[in-house]
């Protein structure tokens, strides 16, 4: 049963067939709509997480697709459990959080100069889409007032409360415009009820994962009213025969999509090097219980306490996670370096695995625009 659940989970994540979402621009849109979100990350040791996640799921992915989908009003940037790209069709489910921030209910967005916020809005309204540095023109001092203080906070709150939207990214630099200019005509702007919001979270998890726990349904979401609403949604879906509970004395109850479980595909020993922020990895407890893989990204801990490396990437082989690889893209030299490799599992057939890993690393290096692959560490494993 565990292997069947793993196959279901990986299939729902789009990690079994690269044709699941299509290809190119339309495939990128389909992937984001299916997954519900793709997390944005600033770290660039290798290609940034949002690009890495999408590249791993479809052929013909190009980082420029995200800006194009935003300009075509198919996706938008906002907060899921972290900064993310989200389907535009789900925009109304961001409204409760926007309202909460506007009302001062979020401690991270309080004590912000309202007059300054009004000035920022006026400039964007008059001049069109602007970057933070455009708002700061004329101030050349290091650590200037705008970029390091009240101006930046005013801009961020206007974004988080829904007055501004990101209409483009150049690298990690965001371009902002008025929300009314960024939303498509006819979009539903009704604030969802608590029941609707709980259903949205449930349906997103069911569609994107197929196998989940109660904790995953409410990942980083708090409050008894939402818990009660989610409990009702879950009970209704169990009664309707959509999902069923799988008991396990040694782990939290797992819920599974009944119809999808019957269609769990056979998975060949395909190999993927995943981003630490990949959707399949984000729920660490689930990763441990379902895949028996205990993973922790180590860039946030002191160097002396690291075991696997600064930015160790999980390696998926078939339906199992079999190790971690620490890589770095040296873009100026177009060189992709493998710093360390740690493999798990005594049953791993290295004669088949290592050539597959070398091939996938070359593909990943090319995606990072670093075609010179320095993988001596991998070669040493085979000696």
Backbone torsions as a table, in degrees:
resi	resn	phi	psi	omega
1	UNK	NA	-39.3	-178.6
2	UNK	-59.7	-43.5	178.9
3	UNK	-63.1	-38.5	178.3
4	UNK	-64.4	-40.8	178.2
5	UNK	-66.4	-39.0	177.8
6	UNK	-62.9	-44.3	-179.7
7	UNK	-62.4	-41.2	177.6
8	UNK	-61.4	-47.5	-177.2
9	UNK	-61.6	-44.0	-178.7
10	UNK	-69.5	-36.4	177.2
11	UNK	-63.9	-45.3	179.4
12	UNK	-63.6	-25.4	179.2
13	UNK	-85.1	-3.8	-179.5
14	UNK	75.8	25.7	-177.5
15	UNK	-106.2	13.0	179.9
16	UNK	-104.6	-47.1	-179.1
17	UNK	-123.6	128.7	178.9
18	UNK	-74.6	-3.3	177.6
19	UNK	-100.6	3.2	-174.6
20	UNK	-59.9	-39.4	-177.1
21	UNK	-103.7	-0.1	-173.3
22	UNK	93.7	-151.6	-176.8
23	UNK	-142.9	164.8	173.9
24	UNK	60.7	-144.6	-174.9
25	UNK	-63.0	-46.9	-179.0
26	UNK	-65.9	-35.6	177.3
27	UNK	-66.4	-37.7	177.5
28	UNK	-62.0	-45.4	177.8
29	UNK	-61.6	-45.8	-179.0
30	UNK	-62.0	-39.4	-179.8
31	UNK	-63.7	-45.2	-179.3
32	UNK	-66.0	-39.7	178.9
33	UNK	-66.2	-36.7	179.5
34	UNK	-72.4	-47.2	-177.4
35	UNK	-70.8	-27.0	-179.7
36	UNK	93.3	-27.7	177.2
37	UNK	-168.9	157.7	167.7
38	UNK	-133.1	122.7	-174.1
39	UNK	-70.7	136.9	176.4
40	UNK	-93.2	134.2	178.6
41	UNK	-136.6	147.0	-174.9
42	UNK	-88.3	-18.2	-176.2
43	UNK	-67.1	136.5	-175.1
44	UNK	-130.9	32.7	175.2
45	UNK	-57.9	-45.8	165.4
46	UNK	-121.7	-176.5	-178.4
47	UNK	-53.0	139.0	-172.4
48	UNK	-57.6	153.3	-169.2
49	UNK	-54.8	-43.5	-176.0
50	UNK	-63.0	-35.7	176.2
51	UNK	-74.5	-41.1	-179.2
52	UNK	-60.1	-45.8	-179.3
53	UNK	-59.4	-46.9	-177.2
54	UNK	-72.4	-39.6	177.6
55	UNK	-57.9	-36.3	-178.1
56	UNK	-72.1	-8.4	-173.5
57	UNK	-114.2	-5.4	-179.0
58	UNK	-159.3	150.0	174.2
59	UNK	-76.9	152.3	174.1
60	UNK	74.9	18.8	178.3
61	UNK	-72.1	138.4	177.1
62	UNK	-132.0	130.5	179.9
63	UNK	-52.5	-26.3	179.2
64	UNK	-67.3	-15.9	-179.3
65	UNK	-60.3	-33.5	-176.1
66	UNK	-67.1	-46.1	176.3
67	UNK	-62.0	-37.6	-179.6
68	UNK	-66.7	-41.6	179.5
69	UNK	-67.0	-32.9	174.7
70	UNK	-67.7	-44.6	-178.9
71	UNK	-65.0	-30.3	178.2
72	UNK	-86.8	1.5	174.6
73	UNK	65.4	35.6	176.2
74	UNK	-97.4	-25.0	178.3
75	UNK	-136.6	166.7	176.3
76	UNK	-148.4	163.1	176.5
77	UNK	-97.5	134.4	169.5
78	UNK	-167.2	-163.0	-174.6
79	UNK	-100.6	128.3	169.4
80	UNK	-106.2	-94.2	162.6
81	UNK	-101.5	-8.3	175.7
82	UNK	-155.2	176.2	177.2
83	UNK	-59.0	131.6	-170.8
84	UNK	-150.7	160.9	163.4
85	UNK	-90.5	133.3	-176.5
86	UNK	-129.7	154.5	175.6
87	UNK	-66.5	137.5	179.1
88	UNK	-60.9	-29.3	179.6
89	UNK	-61.8	-20.2	-178.8
90	UNK	-97.7	11.9	-173.9
91	UNK	-56.6	-39.4	-175.9
92	UNK	-61.8	-23.9	-179.0
93	UNK	-78.2	-7.4	172.0
94	UNK	-88.0	-13.9	-174.8
95	UNK	-62.4	-40.0	178.6
96	UNK	-58.6	-40.7	178.9
97	UNK	-68.2	-39.2	177.2
98	UNK	-60.4	-43.8	179.8
99	UNK	-64.3	-40.9	179.6
100	UNK	-61.6	-41.3	179.7
101	UNK	-70.6	-40.3	177.9
102	UNK	-60.5	-34.5	-178.2
103	UNK	-85.8	4.4	177.2
104	UNK	76.6	22.6	-176.2
105	UNK	-89.5	-6.1	178.5
106	UNK	-106.8	122.7	-172.8
107	UNK	-66.4	-16.1	-179.6
108	UNK	-82.7	-12.2	-175.4
109	UNK	-127.9	48.5	177.0
110	UNK	-116.0	168.3	177.8
111	UNK	55.5	44.5	178.7
112	UNK	-110.8	135.9	-173.8
113	UNK	-62.2	110.3	-178.1
114	UNK	-68.1	-33.7	178.5
115	UNK	-66.0	-38.6	178.1
116	UNK	-66.4	-39.9	176.5
117	UNK	-60.1	-41.8	178.6
118	UNK	-62.8	-40.4	179.3
119	UNK	-64.9	-41.1	178.8
120	UNK	-62.1	-47.1	179.3
121	UNK	-59.2	-41.0	-179.2
122	UNK	-62.8	-39.5	-179.4
123	UNK	-68.7	-43.1	179.0
124	UNK	-64.8	-39.2	178.8
125	UNK	-62.3	-41.2	-175.6
126	UNK	-81.2	-37.0	-170.7
127	UNK	-105.3	-11.9	-177.2
128	UNK	91.3	-167.0	-175.0
129	UNK	-57.7	135.3	-175.5
130	UNK	-137.4	153.3	171.2
131	UNK	-98.8	167.2	177.2
132	UNK	-57.7	-42.0	-177.8
133	UNK	-68.7	-25.0	175.2
134	UNK	-67.5	-37.5	178.3
135	UNK	-68.2	-21.5	-174.8
136	UNK	-101.3	12.1	-178.7
137	UNK	-57.2	136.8	178.9
138	UNK	102.6	-17.1	178.5
139	UNK	-107.3	105.2	-174.8
140	UNK	-99.6	0.9	-175.5
141	UNK	-72.2	150.4	177.8
142	UNK	-69.9	139.1	-179.4
143	UNK	63.5	44.2	-172.1
144	UNK	-65.8	165.9	-173.5
145	UNK	-62.6	-38.8	-176.9
146	UNK	-69.6	-56.3	-170.1
147	UNK	-72.9	-21.9	-176.2
148	UNK	-109.9	-4.0	-172.3
149	UNK	-139.9	-132.6	-171.6
150	UNK	-56.8	-35.9	-178.8
151	UNK	-62.6	-45.8	179.1
152	UNK	-64.7	-41.3	-179.8
153	UNK	-65.7	-38.2	177.6
154	UNK	-62.9	-43.0	179.8
155	UNK	-63.9	-44.1	-178.8
156	UNK	-64.5	-39.2	179.3
157	UNK	-68.4	-39.2	177.4
158	UNK	-59.7	-36.7	175.5
159	UNK	-68.7	-49.2	-175.1
160	UNK	-67.9	-28.0	179.0
161	UNK	-93.3	2.7	168.9
162	UNK	94.0	8.8	177.3
163	UNK	-81.0	-29.9	178.0
164	UNK	-121.7	153.3	173.0
165	UNK	-130.3	156.6	173.8
166	UNK	-80.6	120.9	-179.0
167	UNK	-103.4	-4.6	-179.7
168	UNK	-172.6	153.1	170.4
169	UNK	-127.9	136.0	171.0
170	UNK	-116.6	99.6	-167.6
171	UNK	68.1	-120.6	175.9
172	UNK	-107.2	6.4	177.9
173	UNK	-84.4	125.6	-175.8
174	UNK	-94.7	144.4	174.3
175	UNK	-112.7	128.1	-174.1
176	UNK	-109.6	146.7	173.2
177	UNK	-142.9	168.5	178.1
178	UNK	-62.3	139.7	-178.9
179	UNK	-56.7	-40.5	-177.7
180	UNK	-62.0	-23.0	177.5
181	UNK	-85.8	-16.3	-173.7
182	UNK	-101.0	-21.2	-177.3
183	UNK	-85.6	143.0	176.7
184	UNK	-72.2	155.4	177.8
185	UNK	-66.1	142.7	175.4
186	UNK	80.4	5.3	-179.2
187	UNK	-68.5	143.2	-179.8
188	UNK	-72.8	117.2	-179.9
189	UNK	-112.9	19.5	176.8
190	UNK	-76.8	136.2	-179.5
191	UNK	-72.5	125.5	-178.2
192	UNK	-67.8	146.9	172.2
193	UNK	-70.0	168.1	178.3
194	UNK	-60.9	-38.0	178.4
195	UNK	-65.6	-41.7	178.5
196	UNK	-64.8	-40.4	-179.4
197	UNK	-66.1	-41.4	177.3
198	UNK	-63.2	-40.3	178.1
199	UNK	-63.8	-39.2	177.6
200	UNK	-61.6	-46.4	178.9
201	UNK	-63.7	-41.6	-179.8
202	UNK	-64.1	-49.5	-176.5
203	UNK	-63.9	-36.5	178.1
204	UNK	-64.1	-44.9	179.8
205	UNK	-66.4	-43.4	179.3
206	UNK	-61.0	-47.4	-177.0
207	UNK	-66.5	-41.9	-172.4
208	UNK	-85.9	-21.5	-174.2
209	UNK	-123.9	-38.8	178.9
210	UNK	76.9	-29.9	179.2
211	UNK	-131.4	127.9	-174.5
212	UNK	-161.7	166.5	176.2
213	UNK	-113.5	171.0	176.7
214	UNK	-58.9	-41.5	-179.3
215	UNK	-62.0	-37.5	-179.8
216	UNK	-68.2	-37.1	179.0
217	UNK	-57.7	-34.0	-175.6
218	UNK	-113.5	30.7	-176.1
219	UNK	-52.6	114.4	178.0
220	UNK	61.5	15.9	174.6
221	UNK	-103.6	134.6	-173.3
222	UNK	-122.0	168.9	173.9
223	UNK	106.5	131.9	179.9
224	UNK	-62.3	-39.5	179.3
225	UNK	-57.2	-41.4	178.9
226	UNK	-69.8	-39.3	177.3
227	UNK	-59.6	-44.3	-179.7
228	UNK	-64.4	-40.8	178.9
229	UNK	-65.5	-40.0	179.6
230	UNK	-67.9	-37.6	178.0
231	UNK	-61.0	-39.8	178.7
232	UNK	-65.9	-43.9	178.6
233	UNK	-61.2	-45.5	-179.0
234	UNK	-62.1	-45.8	179.5
235	UNK	-61.0	-40.1	179.2
236	UNK	-64.6	-40.4	-178.7
237	UNK	-71.3	-32.6	175.1
238	UNK	-67.0	-45.9	-179.4
239	UNK	-62.9	-34.5	-179.7
240	UNK	-79.4	-5.5	179.1
241	UNK	78.9	20.4	178.0
242	UNK	-80.2	-43.3	178.5
243	UNK	-130.1	161.3	173.3
244	UNK	-136.4	155.6	-179.5
245	UNK	-92.8	136.2	176.2
246	UNK	-111.9	113.7	-177.8
247	UNK	-79.6	146.5	177.4
248	UNK	-153.4	117.6	-175.9
249	UNK	-64.1	-23.0	-175.5
250	UNK	-99.7	2.1	-176.9
251	UNK	-151.3	161.7	176.6
252	UNK	-61.1	154.2	178.5
253	UNK	-57.3	134.4	178.1
254	UNK	-106.6	138.5	177.1
255	UNK	-110.8	140.9	-174.3
256	UNK	-135.3	144.0	174.5
257	UNK	-69.6	112.6	-172.3
258	UNK	-63.0	-49.4	-176.8
259	UNK	-64.4	-42.2	-178.4
260	UNK	-67.6	-32.9	-179.0
261	UNK	-62.4	-35.6	179.8
262	UNK	-69.4	-19.1	-176.2
263	UNK	-111.8	17.2	-178.8
264	UNK	-57.3	124.4	-172.7
265	UNK	-77.9	160.7	169.1
266	UNK	-76.7	136.0	-177.9
267	UNK	-114.2	123.6	174.9
268	UNK	-76.8	170.8	-177.0
269	UNK	-79.7	56.3	174.4
270	UNK	-74.4	151.5	-175.9
271	UNK	-120.8	135.8	176.8
272	UNK	-137.3	137.8	171.7
273	UNK	-98.8	116.3	-170.0
274	UNK	-100.9	157.1	172.8
275	UNK	-73.5	146.3	174.2
276	UNK	-60.1	-20.0	-178.4
277	UNK	-106.1	19.1	178.2
278	UNK	-63.1	145.4	-177.8
279	UNK	-58.4	-31.2	-178.3
280	UNK	-73.3	-17.0	-175.1
281	UNK	-102.5	-14.4	-163.4
282	UNK	-65.3	-28.5	178.4
283	UNK	-94.6	94.5	-170.6
284	UNK	-64.0	-36.1	178.8
285	UNK	-64.1	-43.0	178.6
286	UNK	-64.4	-40.8	178.6
287	UNK	-58.8	-40.9	-179.1
288	UNK	-70.1	-45.2	-175.3
289	UNK	-76.3	-38.9	-176.4
290	UNK	-83.8	-40.7	-175.5
291	UNK	-108.3	-2.3	-179.4
292	UNK	54.1	45.1	-178.0
293	UNK	-130.8	114.3	179.4
294	UNK	-96.4	112.2	-172.4
295	UNK	-125.2	140.5	176.2
296	UNK	-146.1	125.9	175.2
297	UNK	-73.4	136.1	-168.8
298	UNK	-106.3	3.4	-179.2
299	UNK	-69.7	-17.0	-178.1
300	UNK	-95.9	3.8	179.0
301	UNK	-116.6	157.8	-179.2
302	UNK	-57.9	147.2	-177.3
303	UNK	-56.0	-34.7	-177.4
304	UNK	-67.4	-19.0	-177.8
305	UNK	-102.0	-0.4	-179.2
306	UNK	-75.6	141.4	178.7
307	UNK	-107.9	-42.2	-172.1
308	UNK	-110.4	-9.4	177.8
309	UNK	123.2	162.9	-173.7
310	UNK	-57.7	-45.9	-175.5
311	UNK	-133.2	59.3	-175.8
312	UNK	-69.8	131.5	-176.0
313	UNK	-104.0	130.0	177.8
314	UNK	-66.7	144.4	178.4
315	UNK	-110.3	119.4	177.1
316	UNK	-100.7	127.4	-179.0
317	UNK	-133.4	110.4	-172.3
318	UNK	67.1	-123.7	178.4
319	UNK	-109.7	22.3	-178.8
320	UNK	-130.1	148.7	169.6
321	UNK	-91.3	122.6	-169.5
322	UNK	-116.1	2.4	178.3
323	UNK	167.0	-170.6	-177.9
324	UNK	-138.6	144.1	179.7
325	UNK	-134.6	130.5	-178.5
326	UNK	-101.3	120.2	-174.2
327	UNK	-127.5	161.7	175.5
328	UNK	-148.1	131.4	177.0
329	UNK	-92.9	114.7	175.6
330	UNK	-93.4	87.6	-168.9
331	UNK	-67.0	-36.2	-179.3
332	UNK	-62.2	-32.6	-179.4
333	UNK	-98.0	-2.9	-174.9
334	UNK	55.2	38.5	-177.1
335	UNK	-119.3	132.1	179.6
336	UNK	-110.0	116.5	-172.6
337	UNK	-106.2	132.3	170.1
338	UNK	-95.8	114.4	-174.9
339	UNK	-86.0	-37.9	179.8
340	UNK	-158.5	156.7	178.5
341	UNK	-139.2	128.3	178.0
342	UNK	-128.5	119.8	-177.4
343	UNK	-109.4	151.8	-179.6
344	UNK	-126.2	153.9	174.2
345	UNK	95.2	114.3	-178.0
346	UNK	-72.1	-18.4	-176.9
347	UNK	-87.7	0.9	-178.1
348	UNK	-67.6	122.0	178.9
349	UNK	-80.5	97.3	-173.6
350	UNK	-69.3	-25.8	179.0
351	UNK	-64.7	-30.8	176.4
352	UNK	-91.6	-38.0	-172.6
353	UNK	-69.6	-47.4	-172.9
354	UNK	-64.1	-42.2	174.5
355	UNK	-62.1	-38.6	177.9
356	UNK	-64.3	-38.9	178.2
357	UNK	-65.3	-42.9	179.3
358	UNK	-61.0	-41.8	178.7
359	UNK	-63.9	-43.4	-178.6
360	UNK	-69.0	-36.4	177.7
361	UNK	-64.8	-36.9	177.7
362	UNK	-66.2	-40.3	177.7
363	UNK	-62.9	-41.9	179.5
364	UNK	-67.9	-40.1	177.7
365	UNK	-61.0	-41.9	178.2
366	UNK	-62.9	-39.8	178.1
367	UNK	-63.4	-33.0	177.7
368	UNK	-80.4	4.0	-177.4
369	UNK	59.9	34.9	177.8
370	UNK	-130.6	74.1	-172.7
371	UNK	-66.9	-16.4	178.4
372	UNK	-82.8	102.8	-176.0
373	UNK	-91.6	119.5	176.2
374	UNK	-104.2	92.2	-174.7
375	UNK	-122.2	41.8	-179.8
376	UNK	-61.8	-30.2	178.5
377	UNK	-61.1	-41.5	179.3
378	UNK	-67.4	-42.8	178.9
379	UNK	-60.5	-38.0	-179.6
380	UNK	-64.8	-31.9	178.9
381	UNK	-63.2	-29.2	-176.7
382	UNK	-88.1	-5.9	-178.3
383	UNK	-83.0	NA	NA
